[in-house]
Amino acid sequence: MANAFDSTNAPEGEPSEVVVGDFLQWKRSDLVSDYPTDLYSLSYVARINNSASEITISTTGQTTHFLATALNAATSTYVVGDYSWQAEITRISDGERVTVDRGLFTVIADLDSDNADTRSHAQIMVDKIESLLSGKADSDVASYSIAGRSLTKMSFQDLVSARDYYRAEATKDAANLDAKYGRKGASTIRVRF
């Protein structure tokens, strides 16, 4: 494995995953022929959905590529989630900008963190619904009204349906991770005597 801190080993292209708190770098060599590094700069902007929170990553212009770097002090502030990013070229002479690329990356939890929750959204929902189902027998009132305000709870069958839906989603998430990392899924061998 090559030294990930050495800029000569920086991978070509943007990462698909970023771990909170990790040092991060990559390069873009394909842009230099159209946008020489002495005349243009490259920067990145990323957001989760419509969040006002924004990640910015600047690059340094090398002779043959733009080098993007994010120190762990910056990535430790990233919020876990799926981000949309865009790469922006700025003309140094007048500050005019053009978007040259767009994509997605996922920020994932640092397992060293005390509050790292590595469950998928679907698995979190399964766990929450099962918790509700286990407490359903103790509080089986479906709806009530106090001072003109009313509250209606999900029925037992609605909770079971939601749990089954999220279980299927959690299974898909696990299968996608297995495929991504080249792991074979769990297989069942059935034997009849």
N, C-alpha and C positions, 0 to 999 in steps of 0.2 A: 504494500500500500504506500502511495506517495504521501509526502508531508503536506497536509491540508493547509498549513500556515504559509507555505512557500508559494508566492504569487506565480511562479513559473508552472506550478501544478494546478492552477485554477482551472476548473472545468469550463468548457465552452457552453454558453447559454445559461439561461435562468434556471434556478432550482425549482422543483415541483413541491418540495417540502423544506420547511425551515423549523429547526428545533429551538424553542425559546431559550435564549441565553448562549447559543452557539455562535462562534466566529463564522462569518459567511463571506465568500468571495466567488466571483465568476467573471468570465471575460466575454466580450463580443468582438470578434475579429471581422465578421461579415460587413460591418457598417463602415469600416475605415476607408474603403475605396471610394465611397460616395461622400463620406463626411470625415475628412482628415482631422486628426486629433488636435492639430494646431489651429484649426479654424472653427471647430465645433466641440461642444461638450454633450455628454450623455448623462441623463439622470432617470430615476425610476420613482413612480408614485404608486402606492397600493392602498386599497381600502377594503374593509369588510362590508359587503352590501352597500347600504346607503349611510353608513356610519360617518360621523364628522371626524372621527379619528383617522389620521393619515400617516402612513409610513413613507418616508422619503429616503432614497439611497442615491448618493452621487457616485460618480466614477472618476477615475484619473485617466487621462489620455496617454497611452503608451504609443510607441511608433507603429506597432502592428495591431493594436486592439485597444478597446476601452476596458478598464478593470474596475469592476464594482466591488466594494468592500463594505461590510457592516460589522462593526465590533460587537463583542458580547454585551457591552454596556448598553448598546442600542437595542439589540435583539432581545435582551432580558425584559424589555418593556412591551414587547409584542403580545397582543391578545390572541389566544388560541382561536382558530377559525379558518375559513376559506376566504382568500383575498383575490381580488381582481387587480392586476397591475398594468401599467403602461410605461413604455420606454419613450422618453422624450429627448429629441436632439435640439439643442439650442445653438443658434449662430452667435458666436462670441462677439462679432463686430457690432451687432445691433440688438441682441437679445431676443430675436424672433425665434419661435419654437414650432416644431412639428412632431406629432406622435408617429413613431416608426414601427411600433410593435405593441401587442397586447397579449395578456395571458392570465393564468391562474396559478396560485401556489397555496399550500396549506401550511399554517403554522400549527405545530403540534407541541404538546406539553413536554416539558423537561422532566424526566423520571426522577431526577434528583430533588425536585421541588416537593415540599411537604404536602401541597394541595393538588398534586398532579392527578387528574382524573382521565384515564386513557380510554374510558368507555365511549362508544359511539353515541350519537344522539338517540338512535333507536334503542340501544341497550339501556340508556338512562331512563327512557320512557317506559320500557318493560319493567324495570326495577320500581319505578314510582307507581305504576298501575298495580303491580303485584302487592305493593305496600298498602295501597288503597283497598284492594280486594281482601287482604287479610284483616283489615279493620272494619270492613263493611258490616259484618255481623253485629258489631258493637254499636254502630250508629246507622241504622237502616232507615231513617227518615228520608224520604225521597225529596221533599220540598217543605219549606216553611216560609212564613211571612212575619216580619216584625216592623211595626211602625210604617207600614206602607211599602216596605222593601221586601222583595221575595228572592229566595235562592232555591234553585233546583239542582239537585245532584244527579250525576250520571247513574243510570240503573246498573244493576249487576251485569246484565247482558251487554249493555253498552261498554262497560269496562272490559269484559271478557273479549269482545270484538276488537276493541282498541289494542288490548294486550296482544292478541293474535296477529294483528296487523304489524305492530312494532316488532314482534318476535320474528316474523318473516323478513322485515327490513334488517334486523340485527344479523340474521343468518346470511343475507346478501352481503352486508358490510364485511362480515368475517370471511366469506368466500372471495370477495374482491381483494382483501388484504392477503389472503393465501395466494391468489393468482399473482398479485403484484410482487410478492417476495419469493415466488417459485415454490411455495409449500404445497404439498398435496393435502386436500381436505380430508377430514375424518371419513373413513369408509366403514361400513357395517357389513359383516359377513353373517349371513343367515344360514343356520344349520337346522335341518329337521331330522329327528330320529324316529 
